[in-house]
Amino acid sequence: MAIDKGHGRLERRSTETSTALNGYLDFPHVGQVCRIERTVTQCKSGKTHRETVYGVTSLRPEQADARQIGELVRGHWEIENRLHWVRDVTFDEDRSQVRTGSGPRALASLRNFVISCLRLAGCANIAQGLRHMAWDWHLPLTLLGF
């Protein structure tokens, strides 16, 4: 069981894995299945939310045990939160009017580039980093080495 406390909530996660269903599943290269149970308690209100998710992985038990599978799934959500959430919220990507040709892909690449540059410069808060860079047009050029 893993326990994390942060952002005003307490989260408990437990992961169980099994190979018992491997012969019944129609998934190529199935190594094991997993069940992850999450219980999140809001510290201020005391409200609790429970969630159970199931997964299939090609990793065999000798490659990854239940704890490692849980860490891999948690790592996936870290990527989601550090990149996609920033693109959705800070850059308001979902409301973009650019929808044809290579425009959406080009703008997504530019957003990823900006996020990566700010992260490499030590910005933990991308929105704050963007506001800081907007004060003086020399700052982004300095960040890029010009």
TORKOLMAR-702331 format. One record per residue: x negated, y negated, z negated of N, C-alpha, C, O in turn; residue in three letters; residue number from 1. Coordinates in Angstrom, 1 decimal, always signed. Example, Ala and Ser with C-alpha at 12.3 -4.5 7.8 and 13.67 -1.06 7.14 Angstrom:
2
R    n.x    n.y    n.z   ca.x   ca.y   ca.z    c.x    c.y    c.z    o.x    o.y    o.z resn resi
R  -13.2   +5.7   -7.8  -12.3   +4.5   -7.8  -13.2   +3.3   -7.8  -14.2   +3.3   -8.5  ALA    1
R  -12.8   +2.2   -7.1  -13.7   +1.1   -7.1  -12.9   +0.0   -7.9  -13.4   -1.1   -8.0  SER    2
END
This chain:
146
R    n.x    n.y    n.z   ca.x   ca.y   ca.z    c.x    c.y    c.z    o.x    o.y    o.z resn resi
R   -0.8   +1.2   +0.0   +0.0   +0.0   +0.0   -0.9   -1.2   +0.0   -1.9   -1.3   -0.7  MET    1
R   -0.5   -2.2   +0.8   -1.3   -3.5   +0.9   -0.3   -4.6   +0.4   +0.9   -4.6   +0.6  ALA    2
R   -0.9   -5.5   -0.4   -0.2   -6.6   -0.9   -0.9   -7.9   -0.6   -2.1   -8.1   -0.7  ILE    3
R   -0.1   -8.9   +0.0   -0.6  -10.2   +0.3   +0.2  -11.3   -0.3   +1.5  -11.1   -0.3  ASP    4
R   -0.4  -12.3   -0.8   +0.4  -13.5   -1.3   -0.1  -14.7   -0.6   -1.3  -15.0   -0.6  LYS    5
R   +0.8  -15.4   +0.0   +0.4  -16.7   +0.7   +1.6  -17.3   +1.4   +2.6  -16.6   +1.6  GLY    6
R   +1.5  -18.5   +1.7   +2.6  -19.2   +2.4   +3.9  -19.2   +1.6   +5.0  -19.1   +2.2  HIS    7
R   +3.8  -19.1   +0.3   +5.0  -19.1   -0.5   +5.8  -17.8   -0.6   +6.9  -17.8   -0.9  GLY    8
R   +5.1  -16.7   -0.2   +5.7  -15.4   -0.3   +4.8  -14.3   -0.7   +3.6  -14.4   -0.5  ARG    9
R   +5.4  -13.2   -1.2   +4.6  -12.1   -1.6   +5.1  -10.9   -0.6   +6.2  -10.6   -0.5  LEU   10
R   +4.1  -10.3   +0.0   +4.4   -9.3   +1.0   +3.8   -8.0   +0.6   +2.5   -7.9   +0.4  GLU   11
R   +4.6   -6.9   +0.6   +4.1   -5.6   +0.3   +4.3   -4.7   +1.6   +5.4   -4.7   +2.1  ARG   12
R   +3.3   -4.0   +2.0   +3.4   -3.2   +3.2   +2.9   -1.8   +2.8   +1.8   -1.6   +2.2  ARG   13
R   +3.6   -0.8   +3.3   +3.1   +0.6   +3.2   +3.2   +1.3   +4.5   +4.2   +1.0   +5.3  SER   14
R   +2.3   +2.1   +4.9   +2.2   +2.7   +6.2   +2.1   +4.2   +6.0   +1.2   +4.7   +5.2  THR   15
R   +2.9   +5.0   +6.7   +2.8   +6.4   +6.7   +2.7   +6.9   +8.1   +3.3   +6.3   +9.0  GLU   16
R   +1.8   +7.9   +8.3   +1.6   +8.4   +9.7   +1.9   +9.9   +9.7   +1.9  +10.6   +8.6  THR   17
R   +2.2  +10.5  +10.9   +2.5  +11.9  +11.0   +2.2  +12.3  +12.4   +2.3  +11.6  +13.4  SER   18
R   +1.9  +13.6  +12.5   +1.7  +14.2  +13.9   +2.8  +15.2  +14.1   +2.8  +15.9  +15.2  THR   19
R   +3.8  +15.3  +13.2   +4.8  +16.3  +13.3   +5.7  +16.1  +14.5   +6.3  +17.1  +15.0  ALA   20
R   +5.9  +14.9  +15.0   +6.7  +14.6  +16.2   +6.0  +14.6  +17.5   +6.7  +14.5  +18.5  LEU   21
R   +4.7  +14.8  +17.5   +3.9  +14.7  +18.7   +4.5  +15.6  +19.9   +4.5  +15.2  +21.0  ASN   22
R   +4.9  +16.8  +19.5   +5.4  +17.8  +20.6   +6.7  +17.4  +21.1   +7.1  +17.9  +22.2  GLY   23
R   +7.5  +16.6  +20.3   +8.8  +16.2  +20.7   +8.9  +14.9  +21.5   +9.9  +14.7  +22.2  TYR   24
R   +7.9  +14.1  +21.4   +8.0  +12.8  +22.0   +7.5  +12.9  +23.5   +6.6  +13.6  +23.8  LEU   25
R   +8.2  +12.1  +24.3   +7.9  +12.0  +25.7   +7.0  +10.8  +26.0   +7.3  +10.0  +26.8  ASP   26
R   +5.9  +10.7  +25.2   +4.9   +9.6  +25.4   +3.6  +10.3  +25.8   +3.1  +11.2  +25.1  PHE   27
R   +3.0   +9.8  +26.9   +1.7  +10.4  +27.2   +0.6  +10.0  +26.2   +0.6   +8.9  +25.7  PRO   28
R   -0.2  +11.0  +25.8   -1.4  +10.7  +25.0   -1.0  +10.3  +23.5   -1.8   +9.6  +22.9  HIS   29
R   +0.1  +10.8  +23.1   +0.5  +10.4  +21.7   -0.4  +11.1  +20.7   -0.7  +12.3  +20.8  VAL   30
R   -0.9  +10.3  +19.8   -1.8  +10.8  +18.7   -1.1  +11.0  +17.4   -1.3  +12.0  +16.7  GLY   31
R   -0.2  +10.1  +17.1   +0.5  +10.1  +15.9   +1.6   +9.0  +15.9   +1.5   +8.1  +16.7  GLN   32
R   +2.6   +9.2  +15.0   +3.6   +8.2  +14.9   +3.4   +7.5  +13.5   +2.8   +8.1  +12.6  VAL   33
R   +4.0   +6.4  +13.3   +3.8   +5.7  +12.0   +5.1   +5.0  +11.6   +6.0   +4.6  +12.5  CYS   34
R   +5.3   +4.8  +10.3   +6.4   +4.1   +9.8   +5.8   +3.0   +8.9   +5.0   +3.4   +8.0  ARG   35
R   +6.1   +1.8   +9.1   +5.6   +0.7   +8.3   +6.8   +0.0   +7.6   +7.7   -0.4   +8.2  ILE   36
R   +6.7   +0.0   +6.3   +7.8   -0.7   +5.5   +7.2   -1.9   +4.9   +6.2   -1.9   +4.2  GLU   37
R   +7.9   -3.0   +5.1   +7.5   -4.3   +4.6   +8.6   -4.9   +3.7   +9.8   -4.8   +4.0  ARG   38
R   +8.2   -5.4   +2.5   +9.1   -6.1   +1.6   +8.5   -7.4   +1.3   +7.4   -7.6   +0.8  THR   39
R   +9.2   -8.5   +1.7   +8.8   -9.8   +1.6   +9.7  -10.5   +0.6  +10.9  -10.6   +0.7  VAL   40
R   +9.0  -11.1   -0.5   +9.8  -11.9   -1.5   +9.3  -13.3   -1.4   +8.1  -13.6   -1.5  THR   41
R  +10.3  -14.2   -1.3  +10.0  -15.6   -1.3   +9.8  -16.0   -2.8  +10.6  -15.8   -3.6  GLN   42
R   +8.6  -16.7   -3.0   +8.2  -17.0   -4.4   +9.2  -18.0   -5.1   +9.5  -17.8   -6.3  CYS   43
R   +9.7  -19.0   -4.4  +10.5  -20.0   -5.0  +11.9  -19.5   -5.3  +12.5  -19.6   -6.4  LYS   44
R  +12.5  -18.8   -4.3  +13.9  -18.4   -4.4  +14.1  -17.0   -5.0  +15.1  -16.7   -5.5  SER   45
R  +13.0  -16.2   -4.9  +13.1  -14.8   -5.3  +13.9  -13.9   -4.3  +14.0  -12.7   -4.6  GLY   46
R  +14.3  -14.4   -3.2  +15.0  -13.6   -2.2  +14.0  -12.6   -1.6  +12.9  -12.9   -1.3  LYS   47
R  +14.5  -11.4   -1.4  +13.7  -10.3   -0.8  +14.3   -9.8   +0.5  +15.5   -9.7   +0.6  THR   48
R  +13.4   -9.6   +1.4  +13.8   -9.1   +2.7  +13.0   -7.8   +3.0  +11.8   -7.8   +2.8  HIS   49
R  +13.7   -6.7   +3.4  +13.0   -5.4   +3.6  +13.2   -5.1   +5.1  +14.2   -5.4   +5.7  ARG   50
R  +12.1   -4.5   +5.6  +12.1   -4.2   +7.1  +11.3   -2.9   +7.2  +10.3   -2.7   +6.6  GLU   51
R  +11.8   -2.0   +8.1  +11.1   -0.8   +8.5  +10.9   -0.8  +10.0  +11.9   -1.0  +10.7  THR   52
R   +9.7   -0.6  +10.4   +9.4   -0.5  +11.8   +8.7   +0.8  +12.1   +8.0   +1.4  +11.2  VAL   53
R   +8.8   +1.3  +13.3   +8.2   +2.6  +13.7   +7.3   +2.3  +14.9   +7.5   +1.4  +15.7  TYR   54
R   +6.3   +3.1  +15.0   +5.3   +3.0  +16.1   +4.7   +4.3  +16.6   +4.8   +5.3  +15.9  GLY   55
R   +4.2   +4.3  +17.7   +3.5   +5.4  +18.3   +2.1   +4.9  +18.7   +2.0   +3.8  +19.3  VAL   56
R   +1.1   +5.7  +18.5   -0.3   +5.3  +18.8   -1.0   +6.5  +19.5   -0.6   +7.7  +19.2  THR   57
R   -1.9   +6.2  +20.3   -2.7   +7.3  +20.9   -3.9   +7.7  +20.0   -4.6   +8.7  +20.2  SER   58
R   -4.1   +7.0  +18.9   -5.1   +7.3  +17.9   -4.8   +8.6  +17.2   -3.7   +8.6  +16.6  LEU   59
R   -5.7   +9.5  +17.1   -5.4  +10.8  +16.4   -5.8  +10.5  +14.9   -6.5   +9.6  +14.6  ARG   60
R   -5.3  +11.4  +14.0   -5.5  +11.2  +12.6   -7.0  +11.1  +12.2   -7.4  +10.4  +11.3  PRO   61
R   -7.9  +11.8  +12.9   -9.3  +11.7  +12.6   -9.9  +10.4  +13.1  -11.0  +10.1  +12.8  GLU   62
R   -9.2   +9.7  +14.0   -9.7   +8.4  +14.5   -9.2   +7.2  +13.6   -9.9   +6.2  +13.4  GLN   63
R   -8.0   +7.4  +13.1   -7.4   +6.3  +12.2   -6.4   +6.9  +11.3   -5.4   +7.6  +11.7  ALA   64
R   -6.6   +6.7  +10.0   -5.6   +7.1   +9.0   -4.5   +6.1   +8.8   -4.5   +5.0   +9.5  ASP   65
R   -3.6   +6.3   +7.9   -2.5   +5.4   +7.7   -2.9   +4.0   +7.4   -2.4   +3.0   +7.9  ALA   66
R   -3.9   +3.9   +6.5   -4.4   +2.5   +6.1   -4.9   +1.8   +7.3   -4.7   +0.6   +7.5  ARG   67
R   -5.7   +2.5   +8.1   -6.3   +1.8   +9.3   -5.2   +1.4  +10.3   -5.3   +0.4  +11.0  GLN   68
R   -4.2   +2.3  +10.5   -3.1   +2.0  +11.4   -2.4   +0.7  +10.9   -2.1   -0.2  +11.7  ILE   69
R   -2.2   +0.6   +9.6   -1.6   -0.6   +9.0   -2.4   -1.8   +9.3   -1.8   -2.9   +9.6  GLY   70
R   -3.7   -1.7   +9.1   -4.6   -2.8   +9.4   -4.6   -3.3  +10.8   -4.6   -4.5  +11.1  GLU   71
R   -4.5   -2.3  +11.7   -4.5   -2.6  +13.2   -3.2   -3.4  +13.5   -3.2   -4.3  +14.3  LEU   72
R   -2.1   -2.9  +13.0   -0.8   -3.6  +13.2   -0.8   -5.0  +12.7   -0.4   -5.9  +13.3  VAL   73
R   -1.4   -5.1  +11.5   -1.5   -6.5  +10.8   -2.4   -7.4  +11.7   -2.1   -8.5  +11.8  ARG   74
R   -3.5   -6.8  +12.2   -4.4   -7.6  +13.1   -3.7   -8.1  +14.3   -4.0   -9.2  +14.8  GLY   75
R   -2.8   -7.2  +14.9   -2.1   -7.7  +16.1   -1.2   -8.9  +15.8   -1.2   -9.8  +16.6  HIS   76
R   -0.6   -8.9  +14.6   +0.2  -10.1  +14.3   -0.6  -11.3  +14.0   -0.2  -12.5  +14.2  TRP   77
R   -1.9  -11.1  +13.5   -2.7  -12.3  +13.3   -3.0  -12.9  +14.7   -3.1  -14.2  +14.8  GLU   78
R   -3.2  -12.1  +15.7   -3.4  -12.7  +17.1   -2.2  -13.4  +17.5   -2.3  -14.5  +18.0  ILE   79
R   -1.0  -12.8  +17.3   +0.2  -13.5  +17.6   +0.4  -14.8  +17.0   +0.8  -15.8  +17.6  GLU   80
R   +0.1  -14.9  +15.7   +0.2  -16.1  +14.9   -0.8  -17.2  +15.3   -0.5  -18.4  +15.3  ASN   81
R   -2.1  -16.8  +15.6   -3.1  -17.7  +15.9   -3.1  -18.3  +17.3   -3.7  -19.3  +17.5  ARG   82
R   -2.5  -17.6  +18.2   -2.5  -18.0  +19.6   -1.0  -18.3  +20.1   -0.7  -19.5  +20.4  LEU   83
R   -0.2  -17.3  +20.1   +1.1  -17.5  +20.8   +2.0  -18.4  +20.0   +2.7  -19.2  +20.6  HIS   84
R   +1.9  -18.4  +18.7   +2.8  -19.3  +17.8   +2.3  -20.7  +18.1   +3.1  -21.6  +18.2  TRP   85
R   +1.0  -20.9  +18.1   +0.5  -22.3  +18.4   +0.9  -22.8  +19.8   +1.3  -23.9  +19.9  VAL   86
R   +0.9  -21.9  +20.8   +1.3  -22.3  +22.1   +2.8  -22.6  +22.1   +3.3  -23.6  +22.7  ARG   87
R   +3.6  -21.8  +21.4   +5.1  -22.0  +21.3   +5.4  -23.3  +20.6   +6.3  -24.0  +21.0  ASP   88
R   +4.8  -23.5  +19.4   +5.2  -24.6  +18.5   +4.5  -25.9  +18.8   +5.1  -26.9  +19.1  VAL   89
R   +3.2  -25.8  +18.8   +2.4  -27.1  +18.9   +2.4  -27.6  +20.3   +2.6  -28.8  +20.5  THR   90
R   +2.4  -26.8  +21.3   +2.4  -27.2  +22.7   +3.8  -27.2  +23.3   +4.0  -27.6  +24.4  PHE   91
R   +4.8  -26.7  +22.5   +6.2  -26.6  +23.0   +6.3  -26.0  +24.3   +7.0  -26.4  +25.2  ASP   92
R   +5.6  -24.9  +24.5   +5.4  -24.2  +25.8   +6.8  -23.7  +26.4   +7.0  -23.7  +27.6  GLU   93
R   +7.7  -23.3  +25.5   +8.9  -22.8  +26.0   +9.8  -23.8  +26.7  +10.7  -23.4  +27.5  ASP   94
R   +9.6  -25.1  +26.5  +10.4  -26.1  +27.1   +9.7  -26.7  +28.3  +10.1  -27.7  +28.9  ARG   95
R   +8.6  -26.1  +28.8   +7.9  -26.6  +30.0   +8.8  -26.5  +31.2   +9.5  -25.5  +31.4  SER   96
R   +8.7  -27.5  +32.0   +9.5  -27.6  +33.3   +8.7  -26.9  +34.4   +9.3  -26.8  +35.5  GLN   97
R   +7.5  -26.6  +34.2   +6.7  -26.0  +35.3   +7.0  -24.5  +35.3   +6.7  -23.7  +34.4  VAL   98
R   +7.6  -24.1  +36.5   +8.0  -22.7  +36.6   +7.7  -22.0  +37.9   +8.0  -20.8  +38.0  ARG   99
R   +7.1  -22.7  +38.8   +6.9  -22.1  +40.1   +5.4  -22.0  +40.4   +4.6  -22.7  +39.9  THR  100
R   +5.1  -21.1  +41.4   +3.7  -21.0  +41.8   +2.8  -20.6  +40.7   +3.1  -19.8  +39.8  GLY  101
R   +1.6  -21.1  +40.8   +0.5  -20.7  +39.8   +0.5  -21.8  +38.7   -0.4  -21.7  +37.8  SER  102
R   +1.4  -22.7  +38.7   +1.5  -23.8  +37.7   +1.6  -23.2  +36.2   +0.8  -23.6  +35.4  GLY  103
R   +2.5  -22.3  +36.0   +2.6  -21.8  +34.6   +1.4  -21.1  +34.1   +1.0  -21.3  +32.9  PRO  104
R   +0.8  -20.3  +35.0   -0.5  -19.6  +34.6   -1.6  -20.6  +34.4   -2.4  -20.4  +33.4  ARG  105
R   -1.7  -21.6  +35.2   -2.8  -22.6  +35.1   -2.6  -23.4  +33.8   -3.6  -23.6  +33.0  ALA  106
R   -1.4  -23.8  +33.4   -1.2  -24.6  +32.2   -1.4  -23.7  +31.0   -1.9  -24.2  +30.0  LEU  107
R   -1.0  -22.4  +31.0   -1.2  -21.5  +29.9   -2.7  -21.3  +29.7   -3.2  -21.3  +28.6  ALA  108
R   -3.5  -21.3  +30.8   -5.0  -21.1  +30.7   -5.6  -22.4  +30.1   -6.5  -22.3  +29.2  SER  109
R   -5.1  -23.5  +30.5   -5.6  -24.8  +29.9   -5.3  -24.9  +28.4   -6.1  -25.3  +27.6  LEU  110
R   -4.1  -24.5  +28.0   -3.7  -24.5  +26.6   -4.6  -23.5  +25.8   -5.1  -23.9  +24.7  ARG  111
R   -4.8  -22.3  +26.3   -5.7  -21.4  +25.7   -7.1  -21.9  +25.6   -7.8  -21.8  +24.5  ASN  112
R   -7.6  -22.6  +26.6   -8.9  -23.2  +26.6   -9.0  -24.3  +25.5  -10.0  -24.3  +24.7  PHE  113
R   -8.0  -25.1  +25.4   -8.0  -26.2  +24.3   -8.0  -25.6  +22.9   -8.7  -26.0  +22.1  VAL  114
R   -7.1  -24.6  +22.7   -7.0  -23.9  +21.4   -8.4  -23.3  +21.1   -8.9  -23.4  +20.0  ILE  115
R   -9.0  -22.6  +22.1  -10.3  -22.0  +21.8  -11.4  -23.0  +21.5  -12.2  -22.8  +20.6  SER  116
R  -11.4  -24.1  +22.2  -12.4  -25.1  +21.9  -12.2  -25.7  +20.5  -13.2  -25.9  +19.8  CYS  117
R  -11.0  -26.0  +20.1  -10.8  -26.5  +18.8  -11.1  -25.5  +17.7  -11.6  -25.8  +16.7  LEU  118
R  -10.8  -24.2  +18.0  -11.1  -23.2  +17.0  -12.7  -23.1  +16.8  -13.2  -23.0  +15.7  ARG  119
R  -13.4  -23.1  +18.0  -14.8  -23.0  +17.9  -15.4  -24.3  +17.2  -16.5  -24.2  +16.6  LEU  120
R  -14.7  -25.4  +17.3  -15.2  -26.6  +16.6  -14.9  -26.6  +15.1  -15.2  -27.5  +14.4  ALA  121
R  -14.2  -25.5  +14.7  -13.9  -25.4  +13.2  -12.5  -25.9  +12.8  -12.2  -26.0  +11.6  GLY  122
R  -11.6  -26.2  +13.8  -10.2  -26.7  +13.5   -9.4  -25.5  +13.0   -9.2  -24.5  +13.8  CYS  123
R   -8.9  -25.5  +11.8   -8.0  -24.5  +11.4   -6.5  -24.8  +11.8   -5.7  -24.0  +12.0  ALA  124
R   -6.3  -26.1  +11.9   -4.9  -26.6  +12.2   -5.0  -27.3  +13.6   -5.6  -28.4  +13.7  ASN  125
R   -4.5  -26.6  +14.6   -4.6  -27.1  +16.0   -3.9  -28.4  +16.2   -4.4  -29.3  +16.9  ILE  126
R   -2.7  -28.5  +15.6   -2.0  -29.8  +15.8   -2.7  -31.0  +15.2   -2.8  -32.0  +15.8  ALA  127
R   -3.3  -30.8  +14.1   -4.2  -31.8  +13.4   -5.4  -32.1  +14.3   -5.8  -33.3  +14.5  GLN  128
R   -6.0  -31.1  +14.9   -7.2  -31.3  +15.7   -6.8  -32.1  +17.0   -7.6  -32.9  +17.5  GLY  129
R   -5.6  -31.8  +17.6   -5.2  -32.5  +18.8   -4.9  -34.0  +18.4   -5.3  -34.9  +19.2  LEU  130
R   -4.3  -34.2  +17.3   -4.1  -35.6  +16.9   -5.4  -36.4  +16.7   -5.6  -37.5  +17.1  ARG  131
R   -6.4  -35.7  +16.1   -7.7  -36.3  +15.9   -8.4  -36.6  +17.2   -8.9  -37.7  +17.4  HIS  132
R   -8.3  -35.7  +18.1   -8.9  -35.9  +19.5   -8.2  -37.0  +20.3   -8.9  -37.6  +21.1  MET  133
R   -7.0  -37.2  +20.0   -6.2  -38.2  +20.7   -6.6  -39.7  +20.3   -6.3  -40.6  +21.1  ALA  134
R   -7.2  -39.8  +19.2   -7.6  -41.2  +18.7   -8.6  -41.8  +19.7   -8.6  -43.1  +19.9  TRP  135
R   -9.5  -41.1  +20.2  -10.6  -41.6  +21.0  -10.9  -40.7  +22.2  -11.2  -39.5  +21.9  ASP  136
R  -10.9  -41.2  +23.4  -11.0  -40.3  +24.6  -12.5  -39.8  +24.6  -12.7  -38.8  +25.4  TRP  137
R  -13.4  -40.3  +23.9  -14.8  -39.8  +23.9  -14.9  -38.5  +23.1  -15.7  -37.6  +23.4  HIS  138
R  -14.0  -38.3  +22.1  -14.1  -37.1  +21.2  -13.9  -35.8  +22.0  -14.8  -34.9  +21.8  LEU  139
R  -13.0  -35.6  +22.9  -12.9  -34.3  +23.6  -14.1  -34.1  +24.5  -14.6  -33.0  +24.6  PRO  140
R  -14.6  -35.2  +25.1  -15.8  -35.0  +25.9  -17.0  -34.6  +25.1  -17.9  -33.8  +25.5  LEU  141
R  -17.1  -35.2  +23.9  -18.2  -34.8  +23.0  -18.1  -33.3  +22.6  -19.1  -32.6  +22.5  THR  142
R  -16.9  -32.9  +22.3  -16.6  -31.5  +21.9  -17.1  -30.6  +23.1  -17.6  -29.5  +22.8  LEU  143
R  -16.9  -31.0  +24.3  -17.3  -30.2  +25.4  -18.8  -30.3  +25.8  -19.2  -29.6  +26.8  LEU  144
R  -19.5  -31.2  +25.1  -20.9  -31.4  +25.4  -21.3  -32.4  +26.4  -22.4  -32.4  +27.0  GLY  145
R  -20.4  -33.3  +26.7  -20.6  -34.4  +27.7  -21.0  -35.7  +27.0  -21.3  -36.7  +27.6  PHE  146
END
